[in-house]
C-alpha cells in the first residue's frame, strides 16, 4: 500500500515537472518574441511615427440599478471616449474589447450597432476575466501616472500629462517600453532559473521575521518589538554550501559568488542579530545557509524537488530608500508572501506595492499575522478580504489557498492547525503548482504587456486611419487643383504675354496714327486737333506780323500737345482694358481660396511727372530729339519748350520752300527743306517774292519769256528810260500781293517748318522722330503697367501653385506615413496574437 502511494506521488511529480518544462519552453519563446515586438515598436516610435498616448473614459456615468439593467450597462461599458493627452481636439467614440482570459484586447471605432457590442460582451459572461472591466480601459505596464518621486503620491496625473508635448509623451512611452524590455530580460532569466525565490515582505512590525522563523522552525531572523530587519536576508539550504550553516555578507560593488571568497565575508549564524543591529542604517545583502533536518514533505528548503530561497525584506514604510529597494527587488521574485498585521490591515505603502506586484503576479500569497489577538475575527476577516478583492482579484478568488489568518509567534512556540495549513498551501503553491507560482507571474506579465501593446497600437491605428482618410480627402481636393494649374500655366503665360504685347502694340500704332494725322494738319497750317479751347490767332496786321507768326507757332504746338494727350488717354483706356483682361485671367486660372490682387489700377497715374522726368532724361540722351508729353502738369509739352517757340524770319518768308516748289521737280521731301539755306540768304527775299509773284501770276515759262523780252527791251535804248518805272511797278506789285497773302501763308509756313522739324531724323535714325519717340514712350508706359499686372498675377499663380504642390506633397507624406503606420500596427496586433498562442495564453473552447 505504501509503495503504491509512493509510486502515485512519484508519477504525479513527474507529470508536474513535464508540464512545467513544456510551459517554461513556451514562455521563453513568447518572451523572446515579445522583446522583438517591443524593439520594433520602440524603433518605430523613434524613427517613423510618434506613438500617441491614449486616454479612455466612459461615455456614460450610468450604473446598474438592478439585474434587468445590468446587461444594458455592460453593453454601454464597452463604448469608450478616446482622446489623447497631447491633443485635446481629438475625440472619438470607440469600442474597447475588454479582454477575456486568453484573448487579445482590441480598440475599434464605434461604428457597429449596439447588438454587435452586446453579443461581444455576452460571449464572455461565463468566462473568468484576467482583469476587471475597469482595468480594461487603462494600461498596466505602459501606464504613465507621473508619480511625484519614485513612489510618492500622484498629483492629478491626467492634468500633468495634458501639459506635456507630444514628443515628451512619446519619450515617456519610449522609457516605459525600454523598461519593459529590460524586465522581459529579467523575466527570461527568472524562468530559466530552476530555483524559486520567495520574497517575504510587508509593513513595519507586521511580523515578517517571526513568520520566517516559524517557517524554519527555529529562531534565525532577529526579532524585536522595534523594527530590526534592515537588510535583505536570503535563506538557502545548507546543501548549497557543502552542508555548512554559515552567514555570507555580500561585499559592495562586486557580484556574489559562493566559490569566490573575495566577494563576501563569512560569519556565524549567531552573529546575524548583532550584525543587523550594528548596520541598521546601511542597506546590506546577506545570505544565510541553514540545515533543515525535517522530512522533504515537511520542509520548504529541503523539499527534494527544487531549490528554494526565502528572502526576508525590510519593512515597506521604514524609509523611501528601502521601500524603493523592495519595489525593485520584487521584479526578480517568483512568489511574494505579503505579511499584513491583522491589527493595522493594509497601509498605503502596502496597497501601492500589491498593485505594482499584481501587474505581474496575478496570485499573491498573503499572510494575515497576529490574528489570534483580534477579538472580532469575523469582522477582521471580512474587511481584509474586501481589501484583497480590490487589490488582487485573482488572489481573492483563490483565497482559500492563498490567504491565511495565523499567529506566527504562537506557531513558533508550538504547532497550530492554521499554520500547518499555511505551510502546506505554501509548499503546494511553490512546488507542485510551479506553473502557478513561478511561470504564471511571467505569463501574467506577458498578458498585461501584450494587452497594453494591443491597446496602444489599437488607439494609434485609429489615429493612423483618421489621418489616412484626412490625407486622402486632402489629396482628392488638392491634387486636381494642382494638375489644373500645371496644365494651365503655359496657357496663362501665353495669354498674359498676348495681353501685354497687344496692349503695347495697339498703343504704339494708335499714337503714331494720331500724331501723324495731327502733324499733317499742322503742316497744312491747321490745328492738329479740333478742340474748343484751342484756336488759331487772328491776323493783327502788317505791324504785328512777327507776333502773329509766334502766336501761330504756339497754337499749332498746343494742338500737337493736345494730340499727344489724346494719344495718352487712349493708351490709358487700352491699358485699362488689358488690366481687366488680366484680372479675368486671374479669376479663370487662380484656384478658389487664393487671395486676389488688391492692387487698384489708376489710369490717371500713367504718364505722371515722375515718368515724364525719366523720359526727359532719356530724350537728352537722344542727341537733341524732341519728345513731348502732354500739358497741364503732365510734362513739358512742345508749347513750353523755348527752342520750339523761337520765331525766325523764315516763318514769314520761306524762300527755300518756294524755290523747291517752283524750281525743282518736287522729288525732295518736305523734311529736306530744313537742310540748309545758304546761298540764297536774306538777299533772296526779293527774288523769292518776285518768283512767287511771277509764278503765281504768269507761270514759270511765261516768267522766262518775260525775262528774255525784258532783256531785249533793256537792250533797246529807247526802252531804257522805261525800265526803272517797270521794275519799280513789278516790285511794288509783288510786295503788295505778298502782304495781302500773309494771313494765310504764315500758318502754312510755320506749320510746314514745325512738321519738318518734328519729323527730322537725328543722326540718320528714323526711330528718333517726334512721332516714333512718343509712340515708344506711350507704348512703353502701357507695357510697363500691363507687365506689372502680369507679374503680380504670375507671382500669385506661382505662390498658389507652390502652396498647392506643398499641400499635395504633405498629404502624400501623411498618407504614406499613415498607411505605413496602419500596416505596422496591424502587424503588431497580429504578432501579439501569435505570441499569446506561443505562450499558451489563448484558451480554446
Secondary structure as the mmCIF struct_conf table of DSSP 4:
data_model
#
loop_
_struct_conf.conf_type_id
_struct_conf.id
_struct_conf.beg_label_comp_id
_struct_conf.beg_label_asym_id
_struct_conf.beg_label_seq_id
_struct_conf.end_label_comp_id
_struct_conf.end_label_asym_id
_struct_conf.end_label_seq_id
HELX_RH_AL_P HELX_RH_AL_P1 UNK A 2 UNK A 47
TURN_TY1_P TURN_TY1_P1 UNK A 48 UNK A 48
STRN STRN1 UNK A 54 UNK A 58
BEND BEND1 UNK A 59 UNK A 59
BEND BEND2 UNK A 66 UNK A 66
HELX_RH_AL_P HELX_RH_AL_P2 UNK A 67 UNK A 78
STRN STRN2 UNK A 79 UNK A 84
TURN_TY1_P TURN_TY1_P2 UNK A 85 UNK A 86
STRN STRN3 UNK A 87 UNK A 96
HELX_LH_PP_P HELX_LH_PP_P1 UNK A 98 UNK A 99
STRN STRN4 UNK A 100 UNK A 100
TURN_TY1_P TURN_TY1_P3 UNK A 101 UNK A 102
BEND BEND3 UNK A 103 UNK A 103
STRN STRN5 UNK A 107 UNK A 109
BEND BEND4 UNK A 110 UNK A 110
BEND BEND5 UNK A 112 UNK A 112
HELX_RH_AL_P HELX_RH_AL_P3 UNK A 114 UNK A 122
TURN_TY1_P TURN_TY1_P4 UNK A 123 UNK A 126
BEND BEND6 UNK A 127 UNK A 127
STRN STRN6 UNK A 129 UNK A 129
BEND BEND7 UNK A 130 UNK A 131
TURN_TY1_P TURN_TY1_P5 UNK A 133 UNK A 134
HELX_RH_3T_P HELX_RH_3T_P1 UNK A 135 UNK A 137
BEND BEND8 UNK A 138 UNK A 138
BEND BEND9 UNK A 140 UNK A 142
BEND BEND10 UNK A 148 UNK A 151
BEND BEND11 UNK A 155 UNK A 155
HELX_RH_AL_P HELX_RH_AL_P4 UNK A 157 UNK A 162
TURN_TY1_P TURN_TY1_P6 UNK A 163 UNK A 163
BEND BEND12 UNK A 164 UNK A 164
HELX_RH_AL_P HELX_RH_AL_P5 UNK A 166 UNK A 192
BEND BEND13 UNK A 194 UNK A 195
STRN STRN7 UNK A 196 UNK A 202
BEND BEND14 UNK A 203 UNK A 203
TURN_TY1_P TURN_TY1_P7 UNK A 204 UNK A 205
BEND BEND15 UNK A 206 UNK A 206
HELX_RH_AL_P HELX_RH_AL_P6 UNK A 208 UNK A 216
TURN_TY1_P TURN_TY1_P8 UNK A 217 UNK A 217
BEND BEND16 UNK A 218 UNK A 218
BEND BEND17 UNK A 221 UNK A 221
BEND BEND18 UNK A 225 UNK A 226
BEND BEND19 UNK A 231 UNK A 231
STRN STRN8 UNK A 232 UNK A 237
HELX_RH_3T_P HELX_RH_3T_P2 UNK A 238 UNK A 241
TURN_TY1_P TURN_TY1_P9 UNK A 242 UNK A 243
STRN STRN9 UNK A 246 UNK A 250
HELX_LH_PP_P HELX_LH_PP_P2 UNK A 251 UNK A 251
TURN_TY1_P TURN_TY1_P10 UNK A 252 UNK A 253
BEND BEND20 UNK A 254 UNK A 254
TURN_TY1_P TURN_TY1_P11 UNK A 258 UNK A 259
HELX_RH_3T_P HELX_RH_3T_P3 UNK A 261 UNK A 263
STRN STRN10 UNK A 264 UNK A 267
HELX_RH_3T_P HELX_RH_3T_P4 UNK A 269 UNK A 271
HELX_RH_AL_P HELX_RH_AL_P7 UNK A 272 UNK A 278
TURN_TY1_P TURN_TY1_P12 UNK A 279 UNK A 281
BEND BEND21 UNK A 282 UNK A 282
STRN STRN11 UNK A 285 UNK A 290
BEND BEND22 UNK A 294 UNK A 294
TURN_TY1_P TURN_TY1_P13 UNK A 296 UNK A 298
BEND BEND23 UNK A 300 UNK A 302
BEND BEND24 UNK A 304 UNK A 306
STRN STRN12 UNK A 308 UNK A 312
HELX_LH_PP_P HELX_LH_PP_P3 UNK A 313 UNK A 315
TURN_TY1_P TURN_TY1_P14 UNK A 316 UNK A 317
BEND BEND25 UNK A 318 UNK A 318
HELX_RH_AL_P HELX_RH_AL_P8 UNK A 320 UNK A 329
HELX_RH_3T_P HELX_RH_3T_P5 UNK A 330 UNK A 332
BEND BEND26 UNK A 334 UNK A 334
STRN STRN13 UNK A 335 UNK A 341
TURN_TY1_P TURN_TY1_P15 UNK A 342 UNK A 344
HELX_RH_AL_P HELX_RH_AL_P9 UNK A 348 UNK A 358
TURN_TY1_P TURN_TY1_P16 UNK A 359 UNK A 360
BEND BEND27 UNK A 362 UNK A 362
STRN STRN14 UNK A 365 UNK A 369
BEND BEND28 UNK A 370 UNK A 370
HELX_RH_3T_P HELX_RH_3T_P6 UNK A 371 UNK A 373
BEND BEND29 UNK A 375 UNK A 375
HELX_RH_AL_P HELX_RH_AL_P10 UNK A 377 UNK A 391
HELX_RH_AL_P HELX_RH_AL_P11 UNK A 393 UNK A 397
TURN_TY1_P TURN_TY1_P17 UNK A 398 UNK A 398
HELX_RH_AL_P HELX_RH_AL_P12 UNK A 399 UNK A 402
STRN STRN15 UNK A 403 UNK A 405
HELX_RH_AL_P HELX_RH_AL_P13 UNK A 408 UNK A 413
BEND BEND30 UNK A 414 UNK A 414
HELX_RH_AL_P HELX_RH_AL_P14 UNK A 417 UNK A 427
HELX_RH_PI_P HELX_RH_PI_P1 UNK A 428 UNK A 432
TURN_TY1_P TURN_TY1_P18 UNK A 433 UNK A 433
HELX_RH_AL_P HELX_RH_AL_P15 UNK A 434 UNK A 434
HELX_RH_PI_P HELX_RH_PI_P2 UNK A 435 UNK A 439
HELX_RH_AL_P HELX_RH_AL_P16 UNK A 440 UNK A 523
TURN_TY1_P TURN_TY1_P19 UNK A 524 UNK A 525
BEND BEND31 UNK A 526 UNK A 526
BEND BEND32 UNK A 528 UNK A 529
STRN STRN16 UNK A 531 UNK A 531
TURN_TY1_P TURN_TY1_P20 UNK A 532 UNK A 533
STRN STRN17 UNK A 534 UNK A 534
HELX_LH_PP_P HELX_LH_PP_P4 UNK A 536 UNK A 539
HELX_RH_3T_P HELX_RH_3T_P7 UNK A 542 UNK A 544
HELX_RH_AL_P HELX_RH_AL_P17 UNK A 545 UNK A 589
BEND BEND33 UNK A 590 UNK A 590
HELX_LH_PP_P HELX_LH_PP_P5 UNK A 591 UNK A 591
TURN_TY1_P TURN_TY1_P21 UNK A 592 UNK A 593
BEND BEND34 UNK A 594 UNK A 594
HELX_LH_PP_P HELX_LH_PP_P6 UNK A 595 UNK A 597
HELX_RH_3T_P HELX_RH_3T_P8 UNK A 603 UNK A 605
TURN_TY1_P TURN_TY1_P22 UNK A 606 UNK A 607
HELX_RH_AL_P HELX_RH_AL_P18 UNK A 609 UNK A 620
TURN_TY1_P TURN_TY1_P23 UNK A 621 UNK A 624
BEND BEND35 UNK A 631 UNK A 631
TURN_TY1_P TURN_TY1_P24 UNK A 632 UNK A 633
BEND BEND36 UNK A 634 UNK A 635
HELX_RH_3T_P HELX_RH_3T_P9 UNK A 638 UNK A 640
HELX_RH_AL_P HELX_RH_AL_P19 UNK A 642 UNK A 645
HELX_RH_3T_P HELX_RH_3T_P10 UNK A 649 UNK A 651
TURN_TY1_P TURN_TY1_P25 UNK A 652 UNK A 652
HELX_RH_AL_P HELX_RH_AL_P20 UNK A 655 UNK A 663
BEND BEND37 UNK A 664 UNK A 664
BEND BEND38 UNK A 666 UNK A 666
BEND BEND39 UNK A 668 UNK A 668
HELX_RH_3T_P HELX_RH_3T_P11 UNK A 670 UNK A 675
BEND BEND40 UNK A 679 UNK A 680
TURN_TY1_P TURN_TY1_P26 UNK A 681 UNK A 681
HELX_RH_3T_P HELX_RH_3T_P12 UNK A 682 UNK A 684
HELX_RH_AL_P HELX_RH_AL_P21 UNK A 685 UNK A 697
TURN_TY1_P TURN_TY1_P27 UNK A 698 UNK A 698
HELX_RH_AL_P HELX_RH_AL_P22 UNK A 700 UNK A 715
BEND BEND41 UNK A 716 UNK A 716
HELX_RH_AL_P HELX_RH_AL_P23 UNK A 717 UNK A 720
TURN_TY1_P TURN_TY1_P28 UNK A 721 UNK A 722
HELX_RH_AL_P HELX_RH_AL_P24 UNK A 723 UNK A 758
TURN_TY1_P TURN_TY1_P29 UNK A 759 UNK A 759
STRN STRN18 UNK A 762 UNK A 762
TURN_TY1_P TURN_TY1_P30 UNK A 763 UNK A 764
STRN STRN19 UNK A 765 UNK A 765
HELX_RH_3T_P HELX_RH_3T_P13 UNK A 766 UNK A 768
BEND BEND42 UNK A 769 UNK A 769
HELX_RH_AL_P HELX_RH_AL_P25 UNK A 770 UNK A 839
TURN_TY1_P TURN_TY1_P31 UNK A 840 UNK A 840
HELX_LH_PP_P HELX_LH_PP_P7 UNK A 842 UNK A 844
#
